[in-house]
Amino acid sequence: MHPNSQLLQEFDAMVPLYRRLHAELGVAAPARVQMLVRLGLAPRPEPAPRRPLGRFVRG
């Protein structure tokens, strides 16, 4: 699950976008969109490269 943004309702500068979201989705007051998310599956990423532990730990 990837939230689109939970900040839309928290900042005055985002009010126009929040209103536009509701207008485009056809949601009229007093109803509100609580969370807009993107669902799906992505290919499994390759393992991240690792440096040998011996470069950081001295025994």
Secondary structure, 3 states (H helix, E strand, C coil): CEECCCCCCCCHHHHHHHHHHHHHHCCCCCCCCCCCEECCCCCCCCCCCCCCHHHCCCC
